[in-house]
Amino acid sequence: MCGICGIWEYGASEGRVELPLVERMRDELTHRGPDDKGSLIFDEGRGGLGFRRLSIIDLSRAGNQPMHGCTKDVWLVFNGEIYNHARLREGLEQRGHHYSSHTDSETILHLYEERGLDFVNELEGDYAIALWDARREQLVLARDRVGVKPLYFHTRGGRFIFASEIKSILRHPAVTPEIDEESLYHYLTFLTTPAPQTLFRDIQKLPAGHLLIIKRDGSVELKQYWDALPPEQAAENSAGRSEAEHSEEILRLLRDSISKRMMSDVPFGVFLSGGVDSSANVALMSELMSQPVRTYTVGFEDNDELNELDSARAVAERFATDHHEVIIGQRDMQQFLPELIFHQDEPLADPVCVPLYYVSKLARESGTIVVQVGEGADEIFAGYDWFRKYVRIYEQFWRRAEQLPVSLRHSLTTLAKPLLETSFNKRTAIELVRRLGADEALFWGGAIVFDEEFKRRVLSSELSQRVDGLSSYQAVENHLQHIAKARPEADFAARMSYLELKVRLPELLLMRVDKMTMATSVEARVPFLDHHLVEYAMGLPVDLKIRGANGKYILKRALEKVLPADLLYRPKRGFGAPIREWFRGDGGEALGAMIMNSSMRSRNLFDYTFVARLIDEHRQGKHDWSFHLWALLNVSLWYERWIEA
């Protein structure tokens, strides 16, 4: 993995980009690429490209970037890995393309030279790509299908700026950091900002599975090249296959994905929690290695409930791995907070960022540069408990209720609340009753924190007036409508997975992995999100994902050949962090003070009387507001670091 950045003054009549500016932007990304660096001025001085390298494939200088293809008409800076580059290279060389390195980067260039914008359809991997095409006078940006790697951009007044991280864009003197209030509104709900917005006004992120093409005349085209829809023939294919055949195919796809992601010229390993997904990574990787798999686990000194040390140790012993552990506590979290805010760029209010950083640091210090992680399995195979709850509510009640006129639904809300409270907490049940009466979808995502009514209580009256009429339903409605129209046969679980693949996975879960691993110069790979496996899982019916009280049914059946039953079928324990205890413990008062005394308070965006009440109720144990407080803490520290700095 690497860090990339660039500027194109497409509206300039003469050269305006200076190399020292490109280098300052580039070197803001040194943690993403400590091994080498490069820069280029192009388009007669109107553009510049910057690159920081983390050497993974072809460690020689021949792999450095910016890199050109067969001619100097096309230049590339690229962050990521192309897992099928060797196979693609064979065909390209047969068709006359000449290579000067053994990198996957060069394959991207030759493929673009041959196929133009269709090049991206041939790539299998995780990537953020920028290509300057002098002949067509266009800059092309691409983000991988699922969104493993980020790419941000700013455009205004004839100038286009892009980078792997927002902090690089902020090094440009023409960019002034300012908060985007609409994005803040959505952040409180989703713990992140849905693409294409970010919490910085006028800085956007490229959505997963999209191309962005900027031409000399200033026209900007956003083009989707991949969508996580269930394949059209999925229902027929599923009907024609037995459960055993599905299991075999899923195991084959996962084996292939893990094998591809072992492509590396540097040491690699696995982040091991001891759960199904990370254990599957270890088991299948160990089949392909003559040496022990390197495994890394993080635990908490102040919370045994969340510790998975024993489970991880059992897996490590079973597969004879080279196992490493790190134990962290509240003091480690508080010491890390300034770096957390720096590396996140915009708030990612998932407390897992903290243990992820420390386990990544452990891997790097142990000499491991590449790791495989288990993200994505729960989203595509319905592994979370809330999948089962939402599907049950939808099938038993909601599906029929949403067919009634809105005027009649109000009469059902009194009946609906007790039913909803059997599956969800009181706060969530109240919100779902509201959605029913407002003609809104049942499911908005797997990590909803401040719902619409609760959000209005935490916002100041002034901000509430400015965002009047705004709803976070608007951030998910188009996705839900699209799959309903494009794949009306898709069941409710598939629609939930589709929304997760559009919002929570690419902009929260995968960004926490990218930002925290790259903070320590480690590359993370995500085998469960290989697009072949995603497409297959999206076409499976709900009864192969949820069976009784269990999720991930067919995945677990597939893994019975490589993992023991007691591991596969024990109750699920999610990877978390003890923020409830952190806010209530000895350091909790200091965390609350960081929120209450933040310089963000001067902007009058929140009702701090209500915020103080949340802090007090949580510390007294009356309610668990830990995720709400973590979201407020993150955005408060973000504001101080980036807006008021």
N, C-alpha and C positions, 0 to 999 in steps of 0.2 A: 504494500500500500504506500501511497505517496500523498503529497500535497500539491495542488495545482492552483494557479491563478492567472488572470490576464486582464488586459484593457484593450478596447478597440474604440478609437475616436473616429467612428464611421462618418460623423458629420463634419469632420475637420477638413479644411481646404489645404492644410499643410501639416507636416509632422509635428506632433505635440507630446508624445510619450517619451519620457526620459528613463534610461536604464536604472538609475538609482531608485526611482519610485517602484519599478517592477521588483527590484531586489528587496526593498523594504517589505512589500506585500508578500513576496515569496518567503522571506526569512521569518515572518510571523508564524509560519507553518513548519518550523524546524523539527518540532516533535513528531510530525507526521513523516518526516524524511530526514533523518540525521546523517545518512550515509553519503549523499552527494547533492549537488544543486546545479541548476542550469537556468538560462534566460535567453530570450530572443526578442529583438525588435523587428517587426514586420510591417508590411504595407507602407513602405517608404517613411517609416517613423510614426505612423498613425496608430500602431498597435504594439503590444508587448505581451509575452508569455513568460511565466515563471514556474519553476518546478523544484520540489524537494523530494529526494529519493530515499525510500526504505528498500534496500536491495533484497529481492526475494528470488527472482528468476534472472539468470545470466548476470552474475555479480560483477562482471567486467565493466569497464568504462563505456563499452559499446551499448550498454543498456541505458545510458543517461538520456535525459530529455531536456529541452524540446528535441523532437526527432522528426526527420522528414522521410518521405517515401522514395519511390523510384526517381522522382524529380523533386526540386525544391518548391513546387507549386503547393504542396500540402504539408502542413506541420501539425504535430500532435503533442499535447500534454495529457497525461492519463493517470488516473488513480484507480488501482484495483488489480484484478486478475482475470484473464480469459482462459478458462480451463480447457477449451477445445482448440487452442491456438496451434498445437502441433499438427492436428488433423487438417485444419484449414490451411496451414502453411504448405502441406504437400501439394494440394490442388493449385494454390497460388503460384508456387514455383514451377509447376508443370505448365502453367499458362503464361510464363515469362517474367514473373516478378522476381527481383533480385534482393536478397536479404544481406544485411551487414552485421546482424546480431542474432542471438538465439532467443530474443525476448518475445513475449506475447504482444508487447506494444507495437512492434513492427507489423504484425499481422493485421492489426486494426487499420493501419495506414494503407496497406496494399488492398485490403478488402474495400475500403472507402474509395480508393482510386478506381477500382473495378466496378463497384456497384452503386456508388453514390450513397444517398441516404438509406438505401436498403441494406447497407452494410451491417446495421445493428441487429437485423433479424437473424444473422448467422452466428452471433456471439453468444457463448454460454459463459456466464461469469458474473462478477460483482464489479461495477465500474462507474466512474464519473469521467467522461471524456470531453475534451475540447479539441476541435480541429479547425485550423485556419486554411481555407481554400482560396488561394490567390486567383486562380483562373475563374472561379464562379463568384469571387468577391463576396464570400460569406463565411461566417463563423458558425460552427455547428457544435452544440452541446448535447450530451446524452447521459441519462441516468439509467442504471440497470433496472431490469423488469420489476423486481420486488422492492427496490429502494435500499439495498444494503449500504451503498455509499451516497453521501450527500453532495449537492452542488447548489451553490447560492449565486444570486446575481442581482445587479442594480443597473437600471437603465434610465437615463434622463439627458435631455439636451444634446443629443448626438453622441453620447458616450455610453458604452456598455462595459461593465466590470463584472467579473465572476471569480469565484474561489471555492475551494473545498470547505473553508470555514469563514464565517461572517467576519471574524476579527481581521482577516486579511483584507477584506473589502473596506473595512473601517480605516485602514492605513492610508487610503486615498484621500487627499485633502478636500476633494469635492463632496465627500459623503459625511453628513452630520448625523450621528446616532440620535434617534428620537423614537419614542414609544408609539406603537400603533394600538389605539384603544379598542378597535374592533377585534384585533388579534388577542388582546388581553382578555376580552370577554370570552373568547373561545378557549383560551388557555386554561382558564379557571375550571372549565368543564372537562377538557380532554387531557390536562397535564402537559400539553404541548400545543403548538399551533398547527392546524391542518394546512397542508399545501394548497395553494402556492404561497400563502402569506407566511411571514415570520413576525416576531414581536417587535422587530425594527421596521419602522415605516420606510417604505420605498426599497426594502430589500426582500427579495422573494427567494423561494427554493423551487428547484425543478422537481415536479412530481415524479414518482417512480414510473418507469415504463414510458417515458416521454423523451422526445427530441425538442430542442429549441434551435431555430434557424434565424440568424440575424443577417440581413443583407445590407449592401452598401446604401440603399435608399432609406434605411432605417426601419424597414418592415420587419416585424417579429412574428414568427409562426411557431406556435406550440402544437406539437404533433404527437399523439399517442400511438406507439407502435406495438404495445402489448397490454392486454387486459386480463385480469384474473377471473374470467368468467368460466363457469363449467363448460367444457367442450360440448358442441351441439349434439354429438352422437353419444354423449356420456351415458344417458339413460339406457339406450339400446345396448351399449357395451356392458354396462353393469348388469343388466337383465340376463345377458348371455354368459356371464361368468359366475362360477361358484365362489363361495367364500374362500375356499382354499386357493383358487386361482388369483383372487384379489390379494391374498396374503403373500403369495409368491411374487407377484408383480411389484408390490410395495417394497418388499425386502430387496428385490433386484434393483429397483430405482434408488433406494437408499444406499445400498452397497456401491452402486455406480457413482452416486453423488459424493460419498465420502472418499472414494478412491480418487476422483477428479480433484478433490480439495486437499489431497496430499501432495499435489504438485508444488515442489519447493526445492530450492538449493540451500535452504537454511533449516535449522531444527524446528520441529513443530510438535504440538501436543493438544490436549483437550482440557477445557474447563469442566470439572467433574463435581456435580452436586450430589450424585448418588441416586437421582431420579431416573425415570425411564429414558428420557431423551439424551442426556449426557452419557448415561451408561451405554446406550446403543452406539453412540459415537466411539466410545472406548472399545466395545466388543468388536465392532466391525472394522475399526482401524487395526486392532491387534491381529486380525486375520491376515492382514496385508504386510505385517512388519516382522522382521527377524529380531529386532531389538524391542525392549519394553516401551510401551506408550508412556509418554510423559503426561502426568495428570496434575491438576492444580485445583485446590479447594480452599474456600474461605469460610471461617467460622466467627462466632461472636462471643466475646468473653462475658457479656452482660445479658445473654438471652439464650438459654438452652432450647427453648421451644422452636426457634428458627434454625438452630444448628443442624446441619446434615453431615457432620463430620463422621459419625459412625457409619452412615449409609455409604458415604464416599469411600471410607477406608475398606469397607467390605467389598465394594466393586474393585477397588485398586488391588486388594489381595487376591480376589478371584482371577483377575486378568494379569496379575504379576506386573503392575505398572511401576514406573519410576515416579513415586508419589510425593507431592509437596503440599504443605498447608501454611496458611497464615491466619492468625486470630486477631480480630480488631475489636475496638470498643468505642465508647462515646468520645473519648479524648481524640482518637484517630479521626473520627468523623468531623469534629469541630476544627481540628488542625487542617483538614483537607478542604474545608468549605471555600476559602478563597480560590484555590486551584480548581475546585469543582465548577465554580461560576465562570472562571476563565475558559475552561475547556468545553463547557456545554455551549457556549456562544449565546444561545437563547435558552431560557429555562426548560429543562426536561425534568419535571417534578416527580420523578420516579426514584425513590430512595435506594433502589438497587444500584444506582450509579456509584454509590460509596463502596460497597463490597466489590463491585466490578473493577473499580480502579485498583484496589489493593491486591486482588488476585491477578490482575494484568501486570502490576508492578512486580509481583512475585515471579511470574513467568519470565519477564524480561531479565530480572536479576539472576534467574537460574539459567539463562542462555537460550530460552525459547522465544522465537520471533513470530511464529505463526501458531494460532490455536483454532480449534473447531469448537463451536458452541451449539447449544440445543434450541435456540430461538425458532419459533415458527410451528413446531409440531402441534402444540395445543390449539393454535389458531386454525390450522387447516384440517385437523382431525377431531375438533370439538372436545378438547381435553379438559377445559376448565369446567368446574361445577356449574357455573352460571350458564353455560351452553344448555345443559340439561334442563335447568329451571326455566329459561326463556322459551325453549322449544315446547315444554309441557304447557306453559301458560298460553302460548300461541295456539297450540293444537286444541286445548280444552276450552278456550274461551275467546281469545283475542281475534282469531281468524273469522269467527262468526260475527263478533261485535263490530269489527271494522267494516263489515258489509252493510251495516245499518246506517241510516241518515244520521248526521251529526246531532240533529235535534233530539233524536231518541237515545243517543249514547249517554247523555247526562243522567237519564233515569237508571243507567246501569252502574254508575260510579259507586253508589252506596253498596251494591252487591259485589262489585269487583274488589273493593278494598280488603275485605277479610280473606278472599281467595289469594290475592297478591301477597298478603302478609304471611301466608303459610310458606312462601318461597323466599321472600325478601324481607329485609329489615323495614321498619316503619317508614323511615325517610324515603327509601326507594319506592315503597308501595304508594306513598302519597304522590311522588313524581309520576309513576306509571298511570295512576288514575287521572292525573292532569293531562298526560299525553292522550289518553283515550278520549277525553272530552274535547281536546283541541285538534282531533283528527291528525295526530302525529304517529309515527311508527313506534312500535313497542321497543325495539332495540336500537340504541345509538352507539354502542361501543362497550368494550369490556372494562373500561376504567373511567367511569363518569364520577367526578368528585363533586363539584358545585353544580347541582341541577338548576333549572331555570328559576324556580322560586327562591331557592337558597342563595343563588347568585345575586339576586336583586337585593337581598338583605345585607350582603357583604359590601356591595358597591355603594359609593357615596351617592347622595341624591343628585348631585350635579352630573356625575358620570352616567347615572341611570337615565337622566333626561337626554344626554347626548346619544346614548345607544338605544333609545326608545324604539321599539319595533324590531330590534335585532333578536334573533334566537339562534342558539347553537344547532338547532335542528337544520338550519340552512346549510351548515357545514357538511351534513351527511345526507340530506334529502336527495340531492342529485344522484349520488351513488346508489341509493336504494331504489330510486325510480328507474335508473339505467338497467340494473340487473332484473328488475321486475318486467321491464319491457323487452330486453334482449333475450332473457332466458326465463320466460314465465313458468316453465316447468321446474325451475330450481326450487328445492325445498327450503324451509326456513333456516335450517342450519347452514346451508350453502350461502344464503343471503347474509347471515351473520359473519361467516368467514370472509365473504367478499368485502364487507365493510371494514373488518379488521385489517385486511390486506390493503385497504385504501387509506386508513387513518392511523390507527394505533401502532401497527407493526412498522411501517416505514418511518413514521415521524416521532415515535417515542421509543419503542423497544429496540429497533435497529439503530437508532441514533444514540441511545445510551451505550450500546455495544461499541459503535464506531468511535464515539468521542472519548470513552474511557480507555479503550484499548490503545487508540492512537495517542492518547496523552502520555503513554509509556512507551511509544514506538513499537507496539505489537499489532500484528494484523489478525483480525478475526474473520473466520469463514463460517458459513451457515448452511450446512448440508441439507437440513429439512426444508430449506427454501429454494432448492434447485427448481427451476421453473417446470421441468418435466414432472417432478413429484407434486408440485403445487397443482398443476393442471389435472393430474390424475386424482388427487384427493378431492379437488373441487367437483369432480364428476361423480363421486360416490354418494349413494343415498344415505339419509340420516340414520337408518337402522344399522348401517355398518360402522357408524361413528359412535353412536350412543346406544348402549344396550343395558337396559335396567338402570342402575344407579351409576354406571361406569361410562366415562368418555374414552375416546381413542381406542375403541374396541378392536377395530380391524388392524390398527397399527400394533397393538399389543399381541394380537394373534400372530402377526407377521414376525414379531420379535421373539416368540416362544422358542424358536430354534437357536437363539443366541443368548438369551437372558433367562434367569431363573424365575419361576412363577411367583415366589414370594416378593421379588422386586417389582415385577410387572403389575401385580394386582393388590399391592398394599395401598392404603389411602394416600391420595395425592398431597404433597407438601410443596407449596410454591416457593420459589427463590425470592426471599424478601430481605428486609432490614428492620431492626427493632426501633422504628421511629416513635412508636407509642411510648416505649420506655425512655427513649432519648428525650422526649419533650416533658416527661414526668420526673425523670431522675435529677441528679444533682446539677447537671448542666442545662436542664430544661428551662430554668428561669432566664438564663443567658440567651437561649434560642428565642424565647418569647420577646425578650428585649430587643433583639435584632430586628424583629418585625415591627414592634411598636415604635422604635426610635429611628427607623430607617428614614433617610432623606426623601424617600418616595412619598412619605406622609405629606410633604409640602405640596404635592400635586393634587391632593384631595381626591384621590381615586377610590379609596375605600372608606367605609364607615368604621373608624377605629374603636368606637365604643363597642360595636358588635364584635370586632376582631378580639378585643380584650376579653370579652365574655367567652369566646371560643377557647382562648388560651386558659382562662381560669377554670372553665368547666372541664377541660381536658386534664389539667394538672391535678384537679381534685378527684378525678376518676368518675365524674358524673356522666361524661360522654367520651367516646373515642373520636376526636377530631384530628387525628394525627396526619392523615393525608391532606386535609384541608390546610393545616398549619404548615406542612412541608411545602405545599404549593405557594403559600403566601411568603414563606421564608425565602424560597428560591427566587421569586420575582422581586422581592425587596432587595436581596443582595445583588441580583442582576442589574437592577436599576442603579444602585450605587456604583457598581463596577463599570458599566457601559454608558449610562446616560448622564450621570452626574460626575463621572471621572474627570 
